[in-house]
């Protein structure tokens, strides 16, 4: 085993352990917070009782209130001090510490009332807000952690005559693993023995099981439902689909949306302004009064309220949480969004461009008609299948599938030659057979003719034997069941322009577009032409453009679009790498779902922004008129944060 591979395994194991530890710590800290809040609330009630029953000097009262204050506020005070030490003093912890210390001190000024209960209550309620934030973030993580459930814990590998149960990291490529009913598929591979149904719901959001048998690929993260299968692994654990998906989701939060990035910048500038405005509010008005010391406590109290109200917690917490929840909600539907910035873009999409093959159609060709001229159907198929024996093209595969006996009929195939842009010629026995398009037929002097019976949506393959035209075979690709409804749904959610691009013939493109209800399509395009078309469309529109491809040959266009969406990416590395949004199953209708989720997420984030700013402004106006209390200020900060956080949780639940 190479040093590099060993290092990768260690990293994977470490990530797995770290994740379990993180979950455990999160649960423990929430319980700890709840206990602290309850004890503080009891101690605060005791302190208020003592204050009203016993006439104690102010400094003694301060000592009594300091017990619950320090119990609940020690973390906040520590964070504030750390911020100052690291040169980043202006955070919400600093604002809260400043406001509450001010409230504790105000009672020592001549003619001022003590504000000890308020100071403890501000800190207590701030911790309640933090508790809700922790809970909401935990819920969002759980939503994404359902994806982590696809992570297999063990693999049964056959080594020699025995079956060993090992960590999936310890299985090499090419080894044979055994998967029993009810177990997760630990690594990507190919079935070498057995038949079963696979449940792909964790990956695709679809509950219909997929039947697989010998020769079929299986993807890690699916659940084996019915039969025992033996699988030869094709990737190690670090490279398997399940690892890639988990890595994607874990790093999604690194790509900030423009709203999040704005709020982070806004908080950095806004907080110092608030602090200096509060200092000015405490000092400047008393300077204009007849007695500075008489007016100072009143204005200091208003400045403290101003500090509490101005704390940007609600925005700083709820907006990123909304996007995080949106990513989690989408992943439940088998839609992987690589970052919050793509939620922003998706919500503004008004042009959707589709690749045809593998996206709107299955990309699996089959022979739909055989029209011989000078021989029978079987002989025509037999010759074409032999000539295409070594072809890697899907059309070659379709011809071989239509005549499966070609490998065993003893015919000798020699002098195979591929002619670029025309087709393939080869000698089958003593005959020279040419299989290709009309240009190839013209080149060998065979008189081919158009077929009136042929469906325009098929690709026509002509065959000539020793320069004589022998007939043609029609090969068709099938349109996906939900492709037409996907186009209709996109128009319903406000996509003003839906376009299909294809390298196929004009007639084929026209037929598919007609069946799908598409008015705009462009045919006979090379991959570079597709990039140019997309660039041209982007320059024509103010809205955003999404390109949808199957991710295998569409990487350049996926990268050029505002948002690249890869279809049917179950196991397609190229798609997972190149696209910004990955649809884990093969359904084009999920694109409208993704746009709807993005718009709803952005809507919830906006509600939080306007709600938080509106309440804060109202309380600030009341405070300026002397009508607000510190309790109101606490609601305007922490109460709003709690409500905004709970609102952000709605992004997790996708109804559709």
C-alpha positions in Angstrom: 0.0 0.0 0.0 1.4 3.4 -1.0 2.0 6.1 1.6 -0.4 8.4 -0.1 -3.2 5.8 0.0 -2.6 5.0 3.6 -2.8 8.8 4.4 -6.1 9.0 2.6 -7.5 6.1 4.6 -6.4 7.8 7.8 -8.1 11.0 6.8 -11.3 9.2 6.0 -11.3 7.4 9.4 -10.5 10.6 11.1 -13.4 12.4 9.4 -15.8 9.7 10.4 -14.6 9.8 14.1 -14.7 13.6 14.1 -18.3 13.6 12.9 -19.5 11.2 15.6 -17.6 13.2 18.2 -19.1 16.5 16.9 -22.7 15.1 17.1 -22.1 13.9 20.7 -20.5 17.2 21.8 -23.4 19.2 20.2 -26.0 17.2 22.2 -24.0 17.5 25.4 -23.6 21.3 25.0 -27.4 21.8 24.4 -28.2 19.9 27.6 -25.6 21.9 29.5 -27.0 25.2 28.1 -30.6 24.2 29.2 -29.4 23.4 32.7 -27.5 26.7 33.0 -30.6 28.7 31.8 -32.9 26.9 34.4 -30.4 27.4 37.3 -29.9 31.1 36.4 -33.6 31.7 36.1 -34.1 30.2 39.6 -31.2 32.3 41.1 -32.5 35.5 39.4 -36.0 34.9 41.0 -34.3 34.4 44.4 -32.2 37.6 43.9 -35.4 39.6 43.0 -37.1 38.2 46.1 -34.2 39.2 48.4 -34.1 42.7 46.8 -37.8 43.3 47.5 -37.8 41.7 51.1 -34.5 43.2 52.4 -33.4 46.8 52.2 -29.7 46.0 51.3 -27.1 48.5 50.2 -26.5 48.7 46.4 -23.1 47.0 46.5 -24.5 44.0 48.4 -27.3 43.7 45.9 -24.7 43.8 43.1 -22.9 40.8 44.7 -26.2 38.8 44.9 -27.0 39.5 41.2 -23.4 38.8 40.1 -23.9 35.1 41.0 -26.6 34.4 38.3 -25.0 37.0 35.9 -21.6 35.3 35.9 -23.1 31.8 35.8 -25.0 32.6 32.6 -22.7 35.2 31.1 -19.2 33.8 31.7 -19.0 32.4 28.1 -20.2 35.6 26.5 -17.8 37.7 28.6 -15.0 35.3 27.6 -15.8 35.5 23.9 -15.9 39.3 24.2 -12.4 39.4 25.8 -11.1 36.9 23.2 -12.4 39.2 20.4 -10.6 42.2 21.9 -7.4 40.2 22.3 -7.6 39.0 18.7 -8.2 42.5 17.3 -11.8 41.8 16.4 -13.7 43.4 19.3 -16.9 44.3 17.6 -19.1 41.2 17.8 -22.4 40.5 19.4 -20.7 39.1 22.5 -19.0 42.5 23.0 -22.2 44.4 22.5 -24.0 42.2 25.1 -21.2 42.4 27.6 -21.0 46.2 27.2 -24.8 46.7 27.6 -25.1 44.4 30.6 -22.0 45.7 32.5 -23.4 49.2 31.8 -26.7 48.1 33.3 -24.9 46.7 36.4 -23.0 50.0 36.9 -25.8 52.5 36.2 -27.3 52.1 39.7 -24.2 53.6 41.3 -24.7 56.9 39.6 -26.4 59.7 41.7 -30.2 59.7 41.2 -30.2 56.6 39.0 -32.3 53.5 39.7 -30.5 50.1 39.8 -30.9 47.8 36.7 -29.5 44.6 38.2 -32.4 42.2 37.2 -32.4 43.7 33.7 -28.7 43.1 33.3 -29.0 39.4 34.3 -32.2 39.0 32.2 -30.5 40.5 29.0 -27.7 37.9 29.4 -30.1 35.1 30.3 -32.3 35.8 27.2 -29.2 36.1 25.0 -28.3 32.6 26.0 -31.9 31.4 25.2 -31.3 32.9 21.8 -28.0 31.0 21.5 -29.8 27.8 22.6 -32.3 28.2 19.8 -29.6 28.9 17.3 -27.8 25.7 18.4 -31.0 23.7 18.2 -31.8 25.1 14.7 -28.3 24.5 13.4 -28.5 20.9 14.9 -31.8 20.4 12.9 -30.1 21.6 9.7 -27.2 19.3 10.3 -29.5 16.4 11.0 -31.2 17.1 7.7 -27.9 16.9 5.9 -26.8 14.0 8.2 -29.6 11.9 6.6 -27.1 11.8 3.7 -24.5 10.7 6.2 -26.7 7.7 6.8 -25.6 6.5 3.4 -22.1 6.2 4.7 -21.5 2.4 5.2 -19.9 1.2 8.4 -18.5 -2.1 7.2 -17.8 -4.3 4.2 -17.7 -8.1 4.0 -14.8 -8.9 1.7 -13.8 -12.4 0.4 -10.1 -13.1 0.8 -9.0 -16.6 0.0 -11.6 -19.0 1.3 -12.8 -16.8 4.1 -15.2 -13.8 4.4 -13.8 -10.9 6.5 -15.8 -8.0 7.9 -13.6 -4.9 7.6 -13.8 -1.1 7.4 -14.7 0.0 3.8 -11.4 1.9 3.7 -9.5 -1.3 3.8 -11.0 -2.8 0.6 -8.9 -2.4 -2.5 -10.1 -2.0 -6.1 -10.8 -5.4 -7.7 -11.7 -7.3 -4.5 -15.0 -9.1 -4.1 -17.4 -8.0 -1.5 -20.6 -9.8 -0.3 -23.8 -7.7 0.3 -26.7 -9.3 2.1 -30.3 -8.1 2.1 -30.8 -5.1 4.3 -27.1 -4.0 4.1 -25.8 -0.8 2.6 -23.6 -1.1 -0.5 -20.2 0.0 0.9 -18.3 0.6 -2.3 -19.0 1.2 -6.0 -18.6 -1.9 -8.1 -20.1 -4.4 -10.7 -22.3 -7.4 -9.7 -20.6 -10.7 -10.5 -23.1 -13.0 -8.9 -26.8 -12.6 -7.8 -29.9 -10.5 -8.5 -31.5 -8.0 -6.2 -33.5 -4.7 -5.9 -31.6 -1.6 -4.7 -33.2 1.1 -2.6 -31.7 4.4 -3.8 -33.9 6.7 -1.7 -31.0 8.2 0.3 -29.2 9.2 -2.8 -32.0 10.1 -5.2 -35.0 10.9 -3.0 -36.9 8.3 -5.1 -38.5 5.4 -3.2 -39.0 3.0 -6.2 -36.4 0.2 -6.0 -34.0 -0.4 -8.9 -33.7 -4.1 -10.1 -30.0 -5.1 -10.8 -28.3 -8.3 -11.9 -24.9 -9.7 -13.0 -23.0 -7.1 -15.0 -24.9 -4.1 -13.6 -23.1 -1.3 -11.7 -24.0 -0.7 -8.0 -23.4 2.6 -6.2 -22.2 2.9 -2.6 -24.9 4.3 -0.3 -27.8 2.3 -1.8 -29.5 -0.4 0.4 -29.7 -4.0 -0.9 -33.3 -5.1 -0.4 -34.0 -8.6 -1.6 -31.1 -10.9 -2.7 -27.5 -11.7 -1.7 -25.1 -10.3 -4.3 -21.3 -10.5 -4.8 -19.7 -7.3 -6.2 -16.3 -6.7 -7.7 -15.2 -3.2 -6.5 -14.3 -0.6 -9.1 -13.3 2.2 -6.8 -11.7 2.5 -3.3 -13.8 4.1 -0.5 -12.2 7.6 -0.8 -13.2 7.8 -4.5 -16.6 6.2 -4.2 -19.8 8.0 -4.9 -20.9 8.1 -1.3 -17.6 9.8 -0.2 -17.9 12.4 -2.9 -21.4 13.3 -2.0 -20.7 13.6 1.7 -17.6 15.8 0.9 -19.8 18.0 -1.4 -22.5 18.5 1.2 -20.0 19.2 4.0 -18.2 21.9 2.0 -21.4 23.5 0.7 -21.4 26.0 3.5 -18.0 27.4 2.4 -19.6 28.9 -0.7 -21.4 31.9 0.7 -24.4 33.5 -1.0 -24.3 37.2 -1.8 -26.8 37.8 1.0 -24.6 36.0 3.5 -21.5 37.7 2.3 -23.2 41.1 2.5 -24.4 40.4 6.1 -20.9 39.4 7.2 -19.5 42.6 5.7 -22.4 44.6 7.0 -21.9 43.3 10.6 -18.2 44.2 10.5 -18.9 47.8 9.6 -22.2 48.2 11.4 -21.2 47.0 14.9 -18.4 49.6 15.5 -20.8 52.4 14.3 -23.4 51.2 16.8 -20.9 51.2 19.7 -19.7 54.8 18.9 -23.3 55.9 18.4 -24.3 54.5 21.8 -21.3 56.3 23.5 -22.4 59.6 21.8 -26.0 59.0 22.9 -24.9 58.6 26.5 -22.6 61.7 26.5 -23.8 64.3 24.0 -27.5 65.0 25.1 -26.5 65.5 28.8 -24.0 68.1 27.8 -26.9 70.3 26.5 -28.9 69.9 29.7 -28.7 72.2 32.8 -27.1 69.4 34.9 -24.9 66.8 33.2 -25.0 64.4 36.2 -28.8 64.6 36.6 -29.4 63.8 32.9 -26.5 61.3 32.4 -28.2 58.2 34.0 -31.3 58.7 31.7 -29.3 58.9 28.6 -26.9 56.1 29.6 -30.0 53.9 30.1 -31.2 54.8 26.6 -27.7 54.1 25.2 -27.7 50.7 26.8 -31.0 49.9 25.2 -29.7 51.2 21.9 -26.7 48.8 22.2 -29.0 45.8 23.0 -31.5 46.6 20.2 -28.7 47.2 17.6 -27.1 43.8 18.1 -27.2 42.2 14.6 -27.6 38.6 15.9 -30.9 37.9 14.2 -29.4 38.7 10.8 -26.0 37.1 11.4 -27.6 33.9 12.6 -30.8 33.4 10.6 -29.7 34.3 7.1 -26.9 31.7 6.8 -29.2 29.2 8.6 -31.9 29.7 6.0 -29.4 28.9 3.2 -28.0 25.9 5.2 -31.6 24.6 5.7 -32.4 25.1 1.9 -29.4 23.0 1.0 -30.5 20.3 3.5 -34.1 20.4 2.3 -33.0 20.0 -1.4 -30.6 17.1 -0.5 -33.7 15.2 0.9 -35.1 15.4 -2.6 -31.9 14.0 -4.2 -30.8 17.5 -5.3 -27.2 18.4 -4.3 -26.6 22.2 -4.3 -22.9 22.8 -4.0 -23.2 26.1 -2.1 -25.5 28.9 -0.9 -24.3 31.1 -3.8 -26.0 28.7 -6.2 -29.3 29.0 -4.3 -29.1 32.8 -5.1 -28.5 32.1 -8.8 -31.1 29.3 -9.1 -33.8 31.7 -7.7 -33.1 34.1 -10.5 -33.0 31.6 -13.4 -35.2 32.6 -16.3 -33.4 30.7 -19.1 -33.0 26.9 -19.0 -30.9 25.2 -21.7 -31.0 21.4 -22.1 -28.6 19.1 -23.8 -30.7 16.4 -25.5 -29.0 13.0 -25.3 -28.9 11.6 -21.8 -30.8 14.6 -20.4 -34.2 14.8 -22.1 -33.7 11.4 -23.7 -32.3 8.2 -22.1 -29.2 8.2 -24.2 -29.7 4.4 -24.7 -30.1 3.6 -28.4 -32.0 0.6 -29.7 -32.9 -0.7 -33.2 -36.5 0.3 -34.0 -36.7 -0.8 -37.7 -34.8 -2.9 -40.2 -35.5 -2.2 -43.9 -33.4 -4.6 -46.2 -33.1 -4.0 -50.0 -31.2 -7.0 -51.3 -31.1 -9.5 -48.4 -33.2 -10.5 -45.4 -33.5 -8.6 -42.1 -31.4 -11.1 -40.1 -28.5 -11.1 -42.6 -28.5 -7.2 -42.7 -28.4 -7.0 -38.9 -25.8 -9.8 -38.7 -23.4 -7.9 -41.1 -23.9 -4.5 -39.4 -23.3 -6.0 -35.9 -20.1 -7.7 -37.1 -18.7 -4.4 -38.6 -19.6 -2.5 -35.4 -18.1 -5.2 -33.2 -15.2 -2.9 -32.0 -17.1 0.4 -32.0 -17.4 2.3 -28.8 -20.2 4.5 -30.1 -23.7 4.0 -28.6 -25.0 3.2 -32.1 -22.5 0.3 -32.3 -23.7 -1.0 -29.0 -27.3 -0.8 -30.2 -26.5 -2.8 -33.3 -24.6 -5.5 -31.3 -27.5 -5.7 -28.8 -30.0 -6.3 -31.7 -27.9 -9.2 -33.0 -26.4 -10.9 -29.9 -25.4 -14.1 -31.7 -22.7 -12.4 -33.7 -19.9 -13.4 -31.3 -20.6 -17.1 -31.7 -21.5 -17.5 -35.4 -17.9 -18.1 -36.5 -17.7 -15.3 -39.1 -14.2 -13.8 -39.5 -14.0 -10.0 -39.4 -10.8 -8.4 -40.9 -9.6 -5.0 -42.2 -11.8 -2.9 -39.9 -11.4 0.8 -40.8 -13.3 3.7 -39.2 -13.8 6.6 -41.7 -14.2 9.9 -39.8 -17.6 11.6 -40.3 -18.9 8.6 -42.4 -18.9 5.3 -40.6 -17.1 2.0 -40.5 -16.0 -0.5 -43.2 -14.7 -4.1 -42.7 -14.4 -7.4 -44.4 -16.9 -10.0 -43.1 -15.8 -13.3 -44.5 -15.2 -12.5 -48.2 -17.6 -9.5 -48.4 -16.6 -5.9 -47.9 -19.3 -4.3 -45.8 -19.7 -0.6 -45.2 -22.0 0.7 -42.4 -22.5 4.4 -42.1 -24.3 7.6 -43.3 -25.3 8.8 -46.8 -21.8 10.2 -47.3 -20.2 6.8 -46.9 -22.8 5.3 -49.4 -21.8 8.0 -51.9 -18.1 7.3 -51.4 -18.5 3.6 -52.3 -21.0 4.3 -55.1 -24.0 2.6 -53.5 -27.3 4.1 -54.5 -29.1 4.7 -51.2 -32.6 6.2 -50.9 -34.7 8.0 -48.3 -37.2 5.8 -46.5 -40.8 6.9 -46.3 -41.6 4.5 -43.5 -38.8 5.7 -41.3 -39.7 7.8 -38.3 -37.9 11.2 -38.4 -36.8 10.8 -34.8 -34.5 7.9 -35.6 -31.0 7.8 -36.8 -30.8 6.0 -40.2 -27.7 3.6 -40.6 -27.1 2.6 -44.3 -25.4 -0.7 -45.2 -23.6 -1.6 -48.5 -22.2 -5.0 -49.4 -19.3 -4.9 -52.0 -20.5 -1.5 -53.2 -24.1 -2.6 -53.6 -26.8 -0.9 -51.4 -28.2 -3.6 -49.0 -30.7 -1.6 -46.9 -30.8 0.5 -43.8 -31.5 0.2 -40.0 -33.2 2.8 -37.9 -31.9 3.4 -34.4 -33.8 5.6 -31.9 -33.3 7.1 -28.5 -36.3 7.2 -26.2 -37.6 10.4 -24.6 -37.7 10.3 -20.7 -41.1 9.8 -19.2 -41.2 13.0 -17.3 -39.3 15.2 -19.9 -42.5 16.9 -21.3 -43.9 17.6 -17.8 -40.4 18.9 -16.8 -40.6 21.5 -19.6 -44.2 22.4 -18.6 -43.3 22.8 -14.9 -40.3 25.0 -15.8 -42.6 27.3 -17.8 -45.1 27.3 -14.8 -42.3 28.4 -12.4 -41.5 31.4 -14.7 -38.7 30.2 -17.0 -39.3 32.5 -20.0 -37.0 30.7 -22.4 -36.4 26.9 -22.5 -34.0 25.8 -25.2 -32.7 22.4 -26.4 -29.2 22.0 -27.9 -28.1 18.8 -29.7 -25.4 17.4 -31.9 -28.1 15.3 -33.6 -29.7 15.8 -37.0 -32.2 18.7 -37.6 -35.1 16.2 -38.2 -34.4 14.3 -35.0 -34.2 17.6 -33.0 -37.4 18.8 -34.5 -39.3 15.6 -33.7 -38.1 15.6 -30.0 -38.8 19.3 -29.6 -42.3 18.8 -31.0 -43.0 16.0 -28.6 -41.8 18.0 -25.6 -43.6 21.3 -26.5 -40.3 23.2 -27.1 -40.3 26.1 -29.6 -36.6 26.8 -29.6 -33.9 24.2 -30.4 -30.5 24.1 -32.2 -29.2 21.0 -33.9 -26.0 19.6 -35.4 -23.8 21.4 -32.8 -20.3 20.4 -31.7 -19.4 20.8 -28.0 -17.6 24.1 -28.8 -20.8 25.4 -30.6 -22.8 24.7 -27.5 -20.4 26.8 -25.4 -20.8 29.7 -27.9 -24.6 29.4 -28.0 -24.8 29.5 -24.2 -22.4 32.5 -24.0 -24.5 34.3 -26.6 -27.7 33.6 -24.6 -26.1 34.8 -21.3 -25.3 38.1 -23.0 -28.9 38.5 -24.3 -30.7 38.2 -20.9 -30.7 40.1 -17.6 -31.8 36.9 -15.7 -29.6 33.9 -15.0 -29.1 30.9 -17.3 -29.0 27.3 -16.2 -27.5 24.6 -18.4 -28.7 21.0 -17.9 -26.5 18.2 -19.2 -25.6 14.6 -18.4 -22.2 15.7 -17.2 -20.1 13.3 -19.2 -19.3 15.4 -22.3 -21.0 18.6 -21.2 -18.3 19.8 -18.7 -17.3 22.9 -20.8 -20.9 24.1 -21.1 -21.8 23.3 -17.5 -18.8 25.5 -16.4 -19.8 28.4 -18.8 -23.4 28.7 -17.6 -24.4 30.8 -14.6 -25.4 27.5 -13.0 -24.6 24.1 -14.3 -27.0 21.3 -13.5 -25.9 17.7 -14.0 -28.5 15.0 -14.7 -28.6 11.4 -13.6 -25.2 11.8 -11.8 -25.5 8.5 -9.9 -21.9 7.4 -10.2 -20.8 10.0 -12.8 -17.6 11.6 -11.6 -17.5 14.1 -14.4 -21.0 15.4 -13.4 -20.2 15.7 -9.7 -17.0 17.6 -10.5 -18.2 20.0 -13.3 -21.8 20.9 -12.1 -22.9 23.4 -9.5 -26.1 21.5 -8.9 -26.3 17.7 -9.1 -29.6 15.8 -9.6 -28.9 12.3 -8.2 -31.6 10.6 -10.3 -32.5 10.8 -13.9 -35.5 13.1 -13.7 -35.6 16.5 -15.5 -38.7 17.5 -13.5 -36.4 18.0 -10.4 -35.0 21.2 -12.0 -38.3 23.0 -11.4 -38.2 21.6 -7.8 -34.7 23.0 -7.3 -35.7 26.4 -8.6 -38.8 26.4 -6.3 -36.7 25.4 -3.2 -34.1 28.2 -4.1 -36.9 30.8 -4.4 -38.5 29.7 -1.1 -35.2 29.7 0.7 -34.4 33.2 -0.5 -37.9 34.4 0.4 -37.5 33.1 4.0 -34.0 34.8 4.3 -35.6 38.1 3.1 -38.5 37.8 5.5 -36.0 37.4 8.3 -34.0 40.5 7.2 -37.1 42.8 7.0 -38.7 41.4 10.2 -35.5 41.9 12.2 -34.8 45.4 10.8 -38.5 46.5 11.2 -38.8 45.5 14.9 -35.4 47.0 15.8 -36.2 50.3 14.2 -39.6 50.5 16.0 -37.9 49.9 19.4 -35.1 52.3 18.6 -37.7 55.0 17.9 -39.5 54.2 21.1 -36.2 54.3 23.0 -35.3 57.7 21.5 -38.7 59.0 22.8 -38.0 57.5 26.2 -40.9 55.0 25.9 -38.9 51.8 25.6 -37.5 49.7 28.5 -34.6 47.3 28.6 -37.1 44.4 28.5 -38.4 45.7 25.1 -34.8 46.0 23.9 -34.2 42.4 24.9 -37.2 41.3 22.8 -36.1 43.4 19.9 -32.8 41.5 19.9 -33.1 38.0 21.3 -36.9 37.6 20.7 -36.4 38.5 17.1 -33.4 36.2 16.8 -35.4 33.3 18.2 -38.4 33.9 15.8 -36.1 34.4 12.8 -34.2 31.2 13.6 -37.5 29.2 13.9 -38.6 30.8 10.6 -35.3 29.7 9.0 -36.0 26.1 10.0 -39.0 26.2 7.6 -36.4 25.9 4.7 -35.8 22.3 5.7 -39.3 21.2 4.9 -39.9 20.8 1.2 -43.6 20.3 0.4 -44.0 19.0 -3.2 
